[in-house]
Amino acid sequence: MMQKEWVLAQRPPAEHLERYHGFGPILAQVLFNRGFEDPQAAQEFVTGQALSEDPFQLKDMDPAVARINDAIAERDSIAVYGDFDADGVCATALMTQTLRALGGDVMPYIPKRADEGYGLNTPALENLARRGVKLVLTVDCGIRSIVEVDAGMRAGLDIIVTDHHSIGPELPPALAVINPRQDGCAGEARLAGVGVAFMLAKALLLHRWATNRDDYPAGFRQSDLLDLVALGTVADVMPLNVGLNRRLVKHGLETINELRRPGIAALAKVAGLKPGSIRASHLGFGLGPRINAAGRLSSAMAAYELLAADSLEEAMPRAIELQSLNAQRQQLTRRAQAAISDQVGETGVRPLIFAGDENIQPGIVGLVAGRLTEAFYRPAVILEIGENESRASCRSIPEFNITRALDECADLLVRHGGHAMAAGFTVQNSNLDILKEALEQKAEDSLRGRELAPRLRIDSKIQLDDLTENLLRELDRLEPTGHENEKGTFLTNDLRILHCRRVGEDGRHLKLRVANDSSAQVDAIGFGLGDWAKQMPRRIDAAYHTEINEWGGRRSLQLHLLDIRPAAGAQKSLPT
């Protein structure tokens, strides 16, 4: 277990916290820690509801809407070309549903990860042109596909790119490029791919309402799309301290909990989620991985067909298929992680982990990279090694921008793209050794002299007696929580261990019952902390989230442990 660095937030002056009217001091402190140092901004963030952003603020929205409307009017065949992850699948379903409602002749296209790789590929575009497609609309991909867009345009296609990934030195030569990261774009820059697709859908619907209200699709509600936006945004780990993302997810969760979409209703059922109680965390750890499993191990079209299903009867077989694929994905990931960890152990942990295997499934390389980054706190590049080319997924740490490093090695790569913390690339095997050396050197130069350990940011030090139902209800106002808007993280010192045991598969998790000196007692669960049971001290300091545990019809407070330490002066370990 890697020791985390605990960073306790400084408490602002009491008179400043008193300005957060309507918030208790603990929630006010959490909001202050999230960057809302202005009480009014905090109030707007927590209570904001309206989705009033003008989609036409996004650069190239006008020409994109004009060309799509022409295609609908002329009955041109339109292809929605999406990525194979949850964000891309949700964006594909959203855009296809919208265009069909507006009368478009539209087909979805999602490439197969193993055969075609990430993003646009020239053979697929040329094949779409041969099939009579006139307009290709990308979602969640295409921003770095300079050569492929050019080839598609030369094949007779009009191409509109919508994406949210980082932009390279040049834009693809498309008819329109909608990416809020562009210079001179007034829209929110930190949307998911499905969020960008939603803004285009909203623009199309607003244009139809303004120009031909009599032909507006009957019964079509903008809110019917928000379940897909919420699912894709959370699954793609977009920041939820961004007001627009927060509001999109908040409204989307309302739609999800109503189970309006048969595919999501079926997926929630196989995942054991109850309507009315589904939260953002369930999207990230329950629904999202099952959607992703299709693209990782089979075809993402299975996930698309689930989300596009018209009835629960049609959706359930797809949901069961995704449930099975997700179980396979978990097993394959554990095996591959163990194999790559053995490689790392043999060579020693370097500033950057660069490893691969010709037997690793291409769909799980990103998961393995993420697990290794978490385990060793180093950037990780994991390759699926092919005969002539290899494909890699990269995960990084805040101290090292992996996409910038790849940009600096672009002459060695066939293609690449991503974000600061997650990226992917394709490379000729003849360049593998020199690429490995270059990336390792860049990591060495960037990380030299730094203490590399994951940071656990703690909002406030509190006592067990502070954990009342009123506090938990107030902390619920932070929802939806997730990336960059985590649940409140608290520290309580000197807790007595009343009971300790390992739970879960292979005893990976830790179950405790703890108490303070005033005899307040509470249960605690620590995922991945099972090894502590071998050396559990009699008293601990605990960093945790609060949650409600529902079991056997009973609800009780539980600490979700993030990390523990022996308390100062703690006696020797409990007997095993």
C-alpha positions, 0 to 999 in steps of 0.5 A: 500500500503506497503511503499517501501524503495527507494535506489538511486544508487551512481553515479560513477566518471564522468571520469569512465562513459566517458570510456563507449564509444558509450553510453550516460551518463544515459545508462552508469550509468544504465549498471554500476548499473547492475554490468557492472563496466568494460566498455568492459564487458558492451559493450559485454553484450549489443552487444553480439549476438553469441550462440557459447557455447559448450553444451558438457561442461555440465556434463553428456552430452556425455552419454546422447547423446550416449543413446539417439542416441542408442534409435533413432537407435534402435527405442526404445520408448522415453518419454519426461517427463516435468513439467506443468509450462510454462518452462516445457511445452516449454521444452517438446515441444522443446525436442519432436520436436527435437527428432522427427526431428532426427527420434526418436519414442517419446511421451510427458508426462506432469503430471496433477498437481491436481492428480500427483503433481510436478515432477516425480511420480512412478506410471507414470513411471511404467505405461510408462514402461508397455506401452513399453517406454524404455527411459525417458528423463526429462525436468525441473524436476527430480533433487530431485526425488531420490526414483522415479528414482530408482523405474523407473530404477527398472521397466526397464526404462533408465532415463536421468534427465535434470533440473535446480532446486537446487540440494539436498544432493544426485543426482538421480541414473539416467543414466545421470544427466544434471543440470548446478548447479552441482559441476564441471559443466563448463556450465552456471548455471543459465539457465531455464529448457528449456535452459538446454533442448536446450543445449541437443538438440543442442548437439544432432544436432551437433553430427548428423551433425558431424557423419552423415551429410547426415541424418541431418533433412532437413530444421531443424534450431536451431533458430526454437527452440529459440522461446520456449527457450525465452518464457520459460526463461522469464516465469520462471523469469530467470535472464536476466543479464546473457549473455547466457540467454539474447542472447537466449531471444534476438534471440528467440524474433526475431523468435517469432516476425516472428510468425514461430510457429503457436501456438505462432502466435495463442496465440499472436492473442488472447492476442492482441499482434502485430507481430514485436512489441513483447518484453520480457515483453509480454512473462512474462505478456501476453503469459506466464500466458496463457501457465501456465493457462492450467497446473494450472486449467486443463491439461498442455497437452493443452498448449503442443498441442498448441505449437506443432500445425502444423497450425494456424487452429489447434492452434486457438481452443487451444489458445482460450481455454487457453485464457478462462482458464487464465480469470478463473485463474485471478478470482480464484486468486483474491478470494483466495487471499482475503480469505487468506488475511483475515486469515492473518489479523485475526492472525496478520502478522508474520515473515512467512505467513503459511496458507491454505484452502481445497477449494483452487485450487492447480494450484493457490497456487503459485500465491496466495503466490506470491501476499501475499509476494508482499503485506506483504513483508514476505515469504509465504507458501500457502497450498492446504489441502488434506485429508491425504497430503497437497501440498504447494507453497512458495514464499520468499524475498531476506532476506530468502532462502525458499529452504534452510529452507525446506532442514532443515525440510526435515524429515517432508516432503514427497518431496520438491524442488525449488529455493531460492525465490520459492519452493514447497513441499508435507507434511503429514497432521500429520506433518503440525503443527510441520512444521508450527512451524519450518518454522516460527521459522526459519523465526523469527531467520533469519529476527529478527531485520531487517527492512522488506520493499521492496527495489526499486533500482533507477538508476538515478535522472533525470528531465522531460526535459531529457526524449527525444526520443534519450534517449528512443532509447538508453535505448532500447539497454537494451532489452530484459529486465526482472529479474535482467536486469530491465528497467532503473528506474528513480527518478524525484522530485517535479512534479506538479499534473495536473490531477488525476483519478482512472482507471481499474477494481475496480479503482485499477490503477492510471492515472496522468498528471504531469508537472515540473516547466518549463512546460514540461508535461507527462502522467503517469500510476501506476498499483496498485496505485489507492488508492493514488487518495484518498490522492493525494498531489499537488506535488510528487516525482515519481520513474518510468520506461519510455515507449511509449504509443500507443493509437488511432494510436498515440505514446507518452511518458509515465511514468510507475510509480513504486512508488510515495511520497509527494514532500518535502513541498507538500501542502495538497491533491488535492480535491476529 
